[in-house]
Amino acid sequence: VHEAIRNVILEQVLNRVITKATSPTSHFIDLLSDIVYATPLILQNSASKLTAAFDHLFQLPFCTVLGLLKALQPLFKINISVRDCIILVLRKAMFCSQIEARKSAVAGFLLLLKNFKVLGSLSSSQCSQAIGASQVLVDVHTRYNSAANEAFCLEILGCLRRSLSQQEDIRRLLYEGFYDVLKRNSQLASPIMQTLMSQLKRYYEPEPDLLPPLKLERCITAQKEHIILQEPLAHLLSSIHNCLSWYKQRSSVLQERGMEDENDDDDCMECRKEIDEMLESITRRMTKCDLEEFELDKSADFSTNSSVGMKNYTYAVLVMGVCEVLIEYNYSTANFSKSKFEAIMGIFKCYSKLADILKEKSGKSKPGNSKACKSLLSMGFVSTILTALFRDSTRAHEESLSVLRASLDFMRYTVSVALQKIQQLKETGVTDGPDGQNSDKMFHNICEITRVLIWRYTSIPSAAEDSGKKDKGKNISLMCLEGLVQIFYTIQLRYPTKISQFLAALDNDGEEESGETNIMEKAAFQISQFQRSLTNQLNCGEDEFNSKEAVLLVSILSILYRFLEPSSQQYVQTLSWIVKICKETSYEDVQFCKSAMTLLFNMHSLFKSPVSILRELCQDIHGHLGDIDQDIEVEKPSHFRIVNVKTAAPTITVSI
């Protein structure tokens, strides 16, 4: 390829990224990433073009800046001048008046920390992962030794510490990023945990008997009549827990293999011990706290249009977040200790009281305005706790788990968080929390959650749960079914290439099967389970018929049938079954009628022409509604008993 053409291509790609700030640029960034990956050494000759582009970097949207920096990572490793230039630009951005530029600077520094590993000299195999084996022609051993990388990373950490005095958005971005840095660059464990611990000490009450254990007033700032959250304390605690938990797990694995952890120096061990003591002290005191300790109770003002109400609302959300982090921390350290689980229930009691108050207050202020706060529980923990609550039958765990299982509210809470995480994964492809952007881990977690929800729904039908229920809370089985609907949609949308693996995992309590899987057999098995549930629902009588549950079951079947071949026996059996349902069910339920008839039409259209079905449906609708000419007497055929006087008019939309 000619030199001149290369320069023109690079210049045009960079121009498109920089000048089209308001248009989608991901395809140009992907192209730049491919160019860097394929020819990093050749691009060194065009370093001036790249450094010139950096001058416009922070006029771009946050996502564009992040994508551009990720694309150029391999080049930063082999070109010192380009790397020094980007560091200078990031430093300047840290003090920019625009918050988006500062967020981009923090994200850029975190990206550099993840990619410059403090692991001694980089081997060619390590480099090949970043820039391709055919291009590793520079002497990375002399340029990027352990000491140089360590000094470089500590310099960046020093820059990042300055952001701990900036706005809440920037601090939260830093806290969430530290976990990913630690996983990629474990030698930075000590300085990262020291940084987080020092930050926590600003808000930690060291006196062991004083309540509350955290100084919430330091987390907010007042600007005239506006209350602004300055410190996302719950996210800080979450970052500490996630980093500490990962580090402990890593040390445990190394010990099992008979290997020493080079990071376990005296300072790091002392830091770990101190953090554990602080979290234990916060837990112990939080279980003793009444809402009055935080100046919060039912009589307090939580309206968001007054400074007092906004302050109380901010405190409440902070405390609820702290409670969630402590629940996850204590479960991870409990090892099925009954006393630990009792502490969890004490913390959940505090969380539950605040959640109820906020729900009640928001319901009074604006109907339909009681939107739940984003949970700080990790997706991994959600799958773990659900499995323990509903599937763990180990005798040694029975006594301790009974503490958690005795609370229906706690079980509802865990299922509701699972629903929230699944919804987020469906909408964005990622979830909040550690490993939320790791597609493989999210898939593994969603397989585990699906197994638990299916088992819970099929083992304890919603009708059986309602008959023995003493409180007025949501039906857990119905919540599980709602979660399953969202999961099946999410798998179809986000993991279309893993459908066979997903279906195989549903009737396998171990790892997801990676071998050949007969998708139709697995899908047919799941279809049969939900058919059975819907049949039971229809046989219970119209007085006990649960319309919402029936519609959810039809929604699941509407997804699963797509995994069957229209010419297969399983497809024909499923189609015959839904035809029978529509012909024999006479419930006067509009939503169920519309969903069942829609499923019938969709399936029939893939099998053969639905004209005959359409004609019969229209005849039924015509018979029940009558003719526009009132003098004409209309016969009342009954092809589909599901179409009746009440459901006929709304069902017209299905036939259009």
C-alpha positions, -999 to +999 in steps of 0.1 A: +000+000+000+014+034-009+025+058+018+004+086+005-027+066+004-021+053+040-019+089+052-050+100+034-070+070+048-058+077+084-065+115+080-100+109+067-109+084+095-097+108+122-115+137+105-148+117+105-144+108+142-137+144+152-160+164+129-191+141+132-194+145+170-232+146+168-235+116+144-227+079+151-190+074+148-186+038+161-180+024+126-151+048+121-137+040+155-139+003+147-121+009+114-094+029+133-091+000+158-086-025+129-059-002+114-040+001+147-042-036+153-030-046+119-002-020+114+009-004+148+045+001+138+037+017+104+013+041+122+043+054+143+052+074+112+019+092+114+022+100+151+019+137+144-016+133+129-027+114+160-013+140+184-029+168+164-063+150+168-058+149+206-062+187+207-099+182+198-104+151+220-125+167+247-148+185+225-162+151+216-189+131+235-177+108+264-185+076+245-166+088+214-135+097+235-136+063+252-139+044+220-110+064+204-087+058+234-095+021+233-087+019+196-053+036+202-042+015+232-018-007+213+000+023+199+004+038+234+024+008+243+050+011+216+052+049+210+064+069+240+058+103+223+021+095+216+017+081+251+032+112+267+010+134+245-022+117+256-012+118+292-006+156+289-040+160+273-057+139+300-040+160+327-053+192+312-088+177+309-088+169+346-091+206+353-114+215+324-146+234+333-167+209+314-177+179+335-178+156+304-142+164+297-132+155+332-152+123+330-134+115+298-100+122+315-108+098+344-120+071+320-088+076+299-065+072+328-083+041+340-079+026+305-042+032+307-040+016+341-057-015+328-033-018+299+001-011+314+006-041+335+031-042+363+042-077+357+079-074+348+091-074+312+063-080+286+068-112+267+062-114+230+032-136+237+017-109+260+023-083+233+007-104+206-026-102+225-025-064+221-008-057+188-004-089+168+026-112+168+037-101+133+042-065+144+062-071+176+095-058+163+103-033+191+124-041+221+096-039+247+118-057+272+141-027+275+115+000+271+087-014+293+102-032+322+084-036+355+099-006+372+090+017+343+054+004+342+050+007+379+063+043+380+040+051+351+009+035+368+016+052+402+019+085+384-015+080+369-030+070+402-016+102+416-036+121+389-067+101+396-066+108+434-072+145+426-105+136+411-117+124+445-125+160+454-146+165+422-183+160+415-202+128+423-204+116+387-166+117+384-160+099+418-185+072+409-168+066+375-135+062+394-149+038+420-165+017+394-133+016+373-109+006+401-123-030+401-116-035+364-081-021+369-074-044+398-084-075+378-061-065+349-033-051+370-032-070+403+001-054+414-017-022+419-039-038+447-021-021+476-022+015+463-058+012+450-071-002+483-051+023+503-067+051+482-102+037+487-096+032+524-083+067+529-114+081+512-137+060+533-121+072+565-134+107+557-169+095+563-163+067+588-170+072+625-140+056+643-156+055+678-169+018+679-200+026+699-212+058+682-243+056+660-246+060+631-212+046+619-211+069+588-210+107+586-237+113+559-236+151+563-202+152+547-215+135+516-237+164+506-232+200+499-256+229+497-256+255+470-282+281+480-314+261+483-301+232+463-288+200+479-261+183+458-247+148+465-209+152+466-198+117+477-215+085+463-207+067+496-225+035+487-205+033+454-173+039+474-182+010+498-192-012+468-158-005+452-140-014+484-160-046+488-156-057+452-118-050+451-113-067+485-135-097+476-116-102+443-083-099+460-092-124+487-104-149+461-072-145+440-050-151+471-070-181+480-066-196+445-029-190+446-026-207+480-045-237+467-020-240+439+009-237+463+020-203+449+029-172+468+011-139+462+038-113+455+013-086+465+008-099+500+034-075+516+029-062+551+013-029+539-013-048+518-021-073+545-025-045+570-048-026+546-070-057+540-073-063+578-082-027+585-108-026+557-124-058+570-125-044+606-141-012+593-168-031+574-175-054+603-179-023+626-202-006+601-223-038+599-225-042+637-236-007+642-260-005+612-280-034+627-285-013+659-294+019+641-330+032+640-340+055+612-340+084+638-302+079+640-300+092+604-327+119+612-351+099+590-385+086+599-420+084+585-428+120+596-398+134+577-402+154+545-389+136+514-403+159+487-378+168+461-390+204+458-376+216+491-341+216+504-350+197+536-369+171+516-341+167+491-316+163+519-337+136+535-343+118+502-305+119+494-297+105+529-323+077+524-309+067+491-274+067+505-284+045+535-302+021+512-272+018+490-249+012+520-273-015+533-272-033+499-234-033+499-233-046+535-257-074+526-235-086+498-203-082+519-217-101+548-230-129+526-196-132+509-178-135+543-205-155+561-196-191+550-232-199+560-228-186+595-262-181+612-251-150+631-239-134+598-272-141+582-290-126+612-269-095+607-280-095+570-316-095+581-310-067+605-295-046+577-323-056+553-348-044+579-333-009+578-333-010+540-369-022+538-382+005+562-366+032+540-378+016+508-414+015+521-412+051+533-399+064+499-425+043+480-453+057+502-441+093+500-435+092+462-469+075+457-486+104+476-468+131+457-472+118+422-491+087+412-469+062+393-437+081+405-424+053+428-396+042+405-372+019+423-336+031+428-309+012+409-297-017+431-260-019+440-261-057+443-239-073+416-253-097+390-230-125+403-243-121+439-280-120+427-275-154+410-257-168+441-283-156+466-312-168+445-297-202+441-291-204+479-326-193+488-345-215+464-323-244+454-297-251+482-307-284+499-274-290+517-282-301+553-253-281+568-267-249+553-303-255+563-303-238+597-285-206+586-305-203+553-337-206+573-330-172+587-332-157+552-359-179+540-382-170+569-386-135+554-408-134+523-399-097+519-362-106+516-370-132+490-392-108+471-365-082+472-338-106+457-362-115+429-371-079+422-334-070+420-329-099+395-358-084+374-341-050+375-308-064+364-323-085+336-343-055+323-311-034+323-292-062+304-321-064+279-321-026+273-283-018+273-265-051+269-246-045+302-254-043+339-241-021+367-215-035+391-185-057+387-182-077+355-213-060+342-197-055+308-183-090+307-207-107+282-196-142+291-201-137+328-235-121+323-245-150+302-234-175+328-253-156+355-284-153+335-284-191+329-281-197+366-309-172+374-332-188+348-327-223+362-337-210+397-367-190+385-380-219+364-376-243+394-393-218+418-422-211+395-429-248+386-424-261+421-446-235+438-474-224+415-487-189+421-522-202+431-506-224+458-485-195+471-516-172+473-536-198+492-510-200+520-499-164+520-506-142+550-491-109+539-502-086+510-468-086+492-463-095+456-466-132+446-430-145+443-440-172+417-456-145+395-424-123+399-403-153+388-426-157+357-421-120+349-384-125+351-385-155+328-404-135+301-377-108+303-349-134+302-362-151+271-365-118+253-330-108+265-314-141+252-331-137+219-319-101+216-285-101+232-272-137+228-287-150+195-256-172+189-258-188+223-295-199+222-286-236+221-261-232+249-288-214+270-315-240+264-290-268+273-282-250+306-318-249+317-321-286+325-285-289+335-274-278+370-238-277+361-220-256+336-236-247+303-231-274+278-206-265+250-211-296+228-238-302+202-272-295+214-305-303+197-322-269+200-357-282+191-356-309+217-346-285+244-371-259+233-399-285+231-391-296+266-394-260+279-425-254+259-441-285+275-434-272+310-451-238+303-480-255+284-487-276+314-487-244+336-511-226+313-534-257+311-535-258+349-543-221+350-572-226+325-585-256+344-588-238+377-621-221+368-629-185+358-632-173+394-596-183+401-582-175+367-552-152+368-552-132+336-517-117+342-501-151+347-518-166+316-506-137+294-471-141+307-471-178+299-483-171+264-455-145+260-429-171+269-445-196+244-444-168+218-407-168+221-399-205+225-419-216+194-395-197+172-368-222+181-388-250+164-388-259+127-423-253+113-421-288+096-412-306+128-436-327+148-430-306+179-442-275+160-473-292+148-481-304+183-476-269+198-498-254+171-526-280+176-524-273+213-529-235+209-557-241+184-574-263+210-570-236+237-585-209+215-614-232+204-623-245+239-615-217+263-645-194+270-631-170+296-641-134+291-606-120+293-595-095+267-557-096+272-555-134+272-578-136+242-556-112+222-523-128+232-535-163+225-550-155+191-519-136+182-498-166+190-521-188+170-519-165+139-481-162+141-476-199+144-501-208+117-486-183+092-453-202+094-470-235+089-494-227+062-517-199+050-538-185+079-567-175+056-590-202+069-583-192+105-587-156+097-621-162+081-633-182+111-622-155+135-639-127+115-671-148+114-670-151+152-664-114+156-692-105+131-716-129+149-710-113+183-709-077+172-736-078+146-738-062+111-736-024+105-769-028+088-791-036+118-818-052+096-795-080+086-797-109+110-762-125+115-756-161+124-736-167+155-710-193+147-686-204+174-653-215+159-633-200+188-650-200+221-623-176+234-640-149+212-671-139+230-693-108+235-666-091+258-635-101+238-649-098+202-644-060+197-608-058+211-598-089+191-605-070+158-569-057+160-556-092+158-573-098+125-561-066+108 
